[in-house]
Amino acid sequence: MKTQLGNEEEYVQILQQIGLNNSDATLYFALLKEGPKGSTVYDLVHHFEGNLKRTTIYSILRKLISMGCVKEGKTKDNERKATVFIAIQPTTFFKKLIAEKEKEVENLKKIEDTHVEYLDLLYQKGGEYALNDIDEVLHPYLQPLINKGWKITSFSHTKGMPMFEYEVYDIMFRPKGFRYINEVSFHAFIFDYDIEHDENGLAFFIRGLKKKTNEIIQYFSQLKEYTLEDTNLMFFNKTYSGFHLLVKVEELKRSKYYEKIPDQVRTYWKEEEDVEHVKIKSSGNITEERDYTTMDKTINSATIEVWQAVSIPIGNKLFFLWAESHKLLKTMIEPIFKIEGIM
């Protein structure tokens, strides 16, 4: 390898990348230029023309010695009997430094293997809510999900707009059996009148939910090109209005929130017997055919259904739910239907 020569300022900046500040690197570079013969503090003070004080130089030298890039040499044979400080040859020092860093990385990997899983569980548990943290009115709807191992990760309770007079309970779950999105949303709106049979009011409110969802997608996922497509979803032989998020694979890869989905979809497409969650929109039609060749050819240009959302009005309540699959939505809806006497 050809040696690259640069000016002193460039090398001082390079030396700062190994953990030295500007003064440390400047002093070390000065000693390097003295080679094996080294230099005394007296000579270094004159070298820096007073810009580095004697006490500061001593302090820096102690630091450089502790780092292993400077050592004390023989006392200079003069009237001052001054100690000579010598820079360790760079090839020797850097080999030692790299070996130390590699050992640090090895120790970090051991800690990761043996302890990080527990620490991660501790972190996740710290973000969970117990059922007693949630208003009692929701307990019957949530208990069956908790019994299945679902975890409540966020909860809020707010009042609605004066024109509607409602309360909203906003809950996020981490469900069991998710494919690639580890959260589902459970919103319960409780009005002071029968919203189910107020056709105009219900339509207005659902349009507002879709608009709000659109704003959230743009803010959190940073998707630029996607479609919130209206659809009808059937649960337990009853049909409800909803919409689903359709996004091209190329766009998903540009989103930090959804970037892992494309590779996971390909894996599930090839390995899972149940591919209900994999929906590819091609030429205007959604298909679930297990055609691997077509999947590989169209994966980048395909449009994937990322999740579904559904609005379920029941009397004075409106449940707004979203999840990555019809199956997870059905799991949330079943206790609602049982409690409300629909099934």
Buried (B, 14 or more C-beta within 10 A) or exposed (E): EEEEEEEEEEBBEEBBEBEBEEBBBBBBBBBBEBEEEBBBBBBBBEBBEEEBEEEBBEBBBEBBBEBEBBEEBEEBEEEEEBBBBBBBEEEEBEEBBEEEEEEEEEEEEEEEEEEEEEEEEEEEEEEEBEEEEBEEEBEEBBEBBBEEEBBBBBBEBEEBEEEBEBBBBBBBBBBEEBBBBEBBBBBBBBBEEBBBEBEEBBEEBBEEBBEEBBEEBEEEBEBEEBBBBEBEBEBEEEEBBBBBBBBBBBBBBBBEBBEBBBBEBBEBBEEEEEBEBBBBBEEEEBEEEEEEEBBEEBBEEBBBBBBBBBBBBBEBBBBBBBBBBBBBBBBBBBBBBBEBEEE
